[in-house]
Amino acid sequence: MAAMLLGLDDAAGEILDRLQLHHLDTNTLVFFTTDNGGNLQLGSQNTPLRVGKTEVFEGGIRVPYFIQWKGRLPANRVFKAPVSTLDILPTCIAAAGGTSQPAWQLDGMNLLPFLCGESNGAPYTSLFWRIETDGLSPGGEVQDGIRAVREGDWKLLKSGTYRTWELYNLDADIGETNNVADLHPNVVLIGHRFIDAPRLWRQGCNRSTMVTKARFGMPGKNNRWRGWRN
């Protein structure tokens, strides 16, 4: 694990050094992120976040996400609103001077207005996650029926088909250790009603394409149902 991290650090540093050497660093939008939290079975530690890869607790879905565009984006700024790797393509299209067409049905948002301070608030009002394996997970390490929805600081989740719903306030409990579902039944009821709606989306999918991991948003200005292959 240590060797992999060292190799990754050296490789990323070499890329940035080459961009600077060829005077391309001010004309290049750089993303550095990952698709999931660290795998605990391989020695990863995601503390203070709970668990890791294959889960919808914060240890599985909250990841490092760095963006650099020298001279265009503010340096050393922390953007605290939730974003997604699905935002990379729309952001790159906008950075290149293009416009995403509705017919393309791209998932994600152009982050540039938010990062440059041209748009206030957060790109998304709600984020939804859904994980299905259709029973084809090797070794059964990924559970079917995993659901999660985040609305502001509230996060409602279910870590398997036969598990109970859990509710956490991420502002007060980033480690998701204090399940407050019994204290806020109204929040659970609203979240549960919305989180099962994407089932209708999945029923319309081409069954020859196994959707093993998906993120969904309720239809609206800043949200659409979304899905992608694992």
Beta strands, then each sheet from edge to edge (+ up, - down):
strand 1: 30-33
strand 2: 65-68
strand 3: 126-131
strand 4: 146-151
strand 5: 154-159
strand 6: 166-169
strand 7: 213-216
sheet 1: 1+ 2-
sheet 2: 6+ 5- 4+ 3- 7+
end
